[in-house]
Amino acid sequence: MSRRKTIKSWAVDDRPREKMISKGRGTLSNAELIAILIGSGNGELSAVELARQVLDSVGDNLYDLSKLSIDEMKQHKGIGEAKAVSIAAALELGRRWSVTSPEQRKSINNSQEAYESFLALIDDPTKEHFLVAYLNRGNKVIKVERISTGGLSKTLADPKVIFKNALLKEATALMLCHNHPSGMARPSGEDKQLTKNLIAAGKIFDIDVLDHIIIGENSYFSFAEHGMM
């Protein structure tokens, strides 16, 4: 029986590290990037093949991979604690990088940009988060922040808190967002009523509520896009 080839025996262009150096990071697959993190396979699989196995277990979805615990990643032969921690650390670093980017954005001009800004702040999609983007004239971002975590209720989405923050930030408009841990990006009756209440409160303070984004799994619902604002 022939021995399985190691990455060092592959053609240079097929080795993840060399491929990144010679062709750029954008040319690497998710499995190749993870292979660089873990460094080696398990004796039966190369690092790339092991990385592919890990990705296959979550449907090649990095979002779902980020939800795995260290112990869950260690279920794969060849992924010990050090490798699992490396993967988790890289994903967390990527999340933190994305969190810094919304406030560097000069403005939010549509629901897709709003969705991307809010998504960066949902670090635990198994819990419900309520978020607000505070905007000044021209829809320039003042701050994107999480108002509450744990569930959606009148307390967790308290208009008094939202508009107190808006006044302190001298915002002239805002966008709302919450996620559905179920993964279904469809507004409930409570979501619709809450949106109406916040729009009404905004009129009192002369602050426009431009949209309410509901985030599901790899999808979102925009109240504005559906003519519900």
C-alpha positions in Angstrom: 0.0 0.0 0.0 1.4 3.4 -1.0 1.8 6.0 1.7 -0.4 9.1 1.5 1.5 12.1 0.1 2.2 14.9 2.6 1.7 18.5 1.7 5.5 18.9 1.4 5.4 16.4 -1.5 2.7 18.3 -3.4 3.5 20.6 -6.3 4.4 24.1 -5.0 1.2 25.6 -6.3 -0.9 23.1 -4.4 0.7 23.9 -1.0 -1.5 26.4 0.9 1.4 28.6 2.3 3.3 28.7 -0.9 0.1 29.3 -2.9 -0.8 32.3 -0.7 2.7 33.8 -1.1 2.8 33.3 -4.9 -0.9 33.8 -5.8 -2.4 35.8 -3.0 -4.7 35.0 -0.1 -7.8 35.4 -2.2 -6.9 32.3 -4.3 -7.1 29.9 -1.3 -10.2 27.9 -0.5 -11.6 27.9 3.1 -10.1 24.4 3.6 -6.6 25.7 2.5 -6.8 28.6 4.9 -7.8 26.4 7.8 -5.0 24.0 6.8 -2.5 26.8 7.3 -3.9 27.3 10.8 -3.7 23.7 11.8 -0.4 23.0 10.1 -0.6 19.2 9.9 -3.0 16.4 9.3 -3.6 13.2 11.3 -1.5 10.5 9.6 -4.4 9.4 7.4 -5.4 12.8 6.1 -3.3 15.8 5.0 -3.9 19.2 6.7 -6.1 20.3 3.8 -8.1 17.0 3.8 -8.6 17.3 7.6 -9.6 20.9 7.2 -12.1 19.8 4.5 -13.5 17.2 6.8 -14.1 19.8 9.5 -15.8 22.1 7.1 -17.9 19.3 5.7 -19.3 18.7 9.1 -20.8 22.2 9.1 -21.9 22.2 5.5 -18.9 24.3 4.5 -20.4 27.2 6.4 -17.9 29.4 8.3 -20.7 30.9 10.3 -21.7 27.5 11.7 -18.0 26.6 12.2 -17.7 29.7 14.4 -20.4 28.4 16.7 -18.6 25.1 17.4 -17.0 24.8 20.8 -13.4 23.7 21.3 -14.6 20.2 22.4 -16.8 19.9 19.3 -13.9 20.6 17.0 -11.8 18.1 18.9 -14.1 15.3 17.8 -12.2 15.2 14.6 -9.2 13.0 14.7 -6.1 15.1 14.4 -7.7 18.3 15.8 -6.4 18.6 19.3 -6.9 21.5 21.7 -4.1 23.7 20.2 -5.5 23.3 16.7 -9.1 23.9 17.8 -8.0 27.0 19.7 -6.2 28.3 16.6 -9.3 27.9 14.5 -11.5 29.5 17.1 -9.1 32.4 17.6 -8.8 33.1 13.9 -12.6 33.1 13.5 -13.0 35.4 16.5 -10.3 37.8 15.2 -12.2 37.9 11.9 -15.4 38.7 13.8 -13.7 41.5 15.8 -12.2 43.0 12.6 -15.7 43.1 11.1 -17.1 44.7 14.2 -14.7 47.7 13.7 -15.7 48.2 10.1 -19.3 49.5 10.4 -18.2 52.6 12.2 -15.5 53.3 9.6 -18.3 53.2 7.0 -19.1 56.8 6.0 -22.8 56.1 5.6 -25.5 53.4 5.4 -27.5 53.9 2.2 -29.5 50.7 1.8 -30.7 47.6 3.7 -27.8 45.5 2.5 -25.3 47.9 4.0 -27.3 48.0 7.2 -27.5 44.2 7.3 -23.7 43.9 7.0 -23.1 46.5 9.7 -25.5 44.8 12.1 -24.4 41.2 11.4 -20.9 42.0 12.6 -22.2 42.7 16.2 -24.1 39.4 16.5 -21.4 37.3 18.1 -23.8 34.6 19.5 -26.6 33.9 17.1 -28.2 31.4 19.5 -29.4 34.5 21.5 -31.6 37.3 20.4 -29.9 40.7 20.1 -31.5 44.1 19.5 -29.2 46.6 17.7 -29.5 50.2 16.6 -27.5 52.2 14.0 -27.5 55.9 14.9 -27.2 58.2 11.9 -26.7 61.9 11.3 -27.7 63.9 8.3 -26.8 62.2 5.0 -27.2 58.8 6.8 -23.6 59.0 8.1 -22.9 56.6 10.9 -22.4 58.0 14.4 -22.5 54.6 16.1 -23.8 51.1 15.6 -24.4 49.5 19.0 -26.1 46.6 20.7 -29.0 47.7 22.9 -29.7 44.3 24.6 -29.2 40.6 24.4 -31.4 37.7 25.4 -34.8 38.2 23.8 -37.1 40.7 22.2 -39.5 42.4 24.6 -40.7 45.9 25.5 -37.9 45.9 28.1 -35.1 44.7 25.9 -36.2 47.1 23.1 -37.1 49.9 25.3 -37.9 53.1 23.3 -36.8 55.3 26.2 -33.3 53.8 26.0 -33.1 53.9 22.3 -34.2 57.5 21.9 -32.2 58.7 25.0 -29.1 57.4 23.2 -30.2 59.0 20.0 -30.6 62.4 21.6 -27.2 62.1 23.4 -25.6 61.3 20.1 -27.5 64.0 18.3 -28.8 61.5 15.8 -31.3 62.6 13.2 -32.2 59.1 12.1 -31.8 55.5 13.1 -32.1 51.9 11.8 -33.2 49.0 14.0 -32.2 45.4 13.9 -32.7 42.1 15.7 -31.9 38.5 14.9 -34.1 35.4 15.1 -32.1 32.5 16.6 -34.5 30.2 14.8 -32.8 31.3 11.6 -36.1 32.4 10.0 -36.0 36.0 8.8 -39.7 36.7 9.0 -41.3 39.4 11.1 -43.7 38.3 13.8 -46.8 40.2 15.0 -44.7 41.5 17.9 -42.0 42.7 15.5 -44.5 44.6 13.4 -46.0 46.3 16.5 -42.7 47.1 18.0 -41.6 48.8 14.7 -44.8 50.9 14.7 -44.2 51.9 18.3 -40.7 53.0 17.6 -41.7 54.9 14.4 -44.3 56.8 16.5 -41.8 57.5 19.2 -39.3 58.8 16.6 -41.9 61.3 15.3 -42.1 62.8 18.8 -38.3 63.5 18.8 -38.1 64.4 15.1 -35.9 61.3 14.6 -36.6 59.2 11.5 -36.7 55.4 11.9 -35.5 54.4 8.4 -35.7 50.6 8.6 -35.9 47.5 10.7 -33.7 44.6 9.7 -34.5 41.1 10.9 -31.5 38.7 10.6 -31.9 35.0 10.1 -29.4 32.4 9.0 -27.7 33.7 5.9 -30.6 36.0 5.1 -32.4 39.1 6.3 -35.8 40.8 6.1 -36.0 44.6 5.5 -39.2 46.4 6.6 -38.4 49.3 4.3 -37.9 47.1 1.3 -41.3 45.5 1.9 -43.0 48.9 2.3 -43.7 48.5 6.0 -42.1 51.6 7.3 
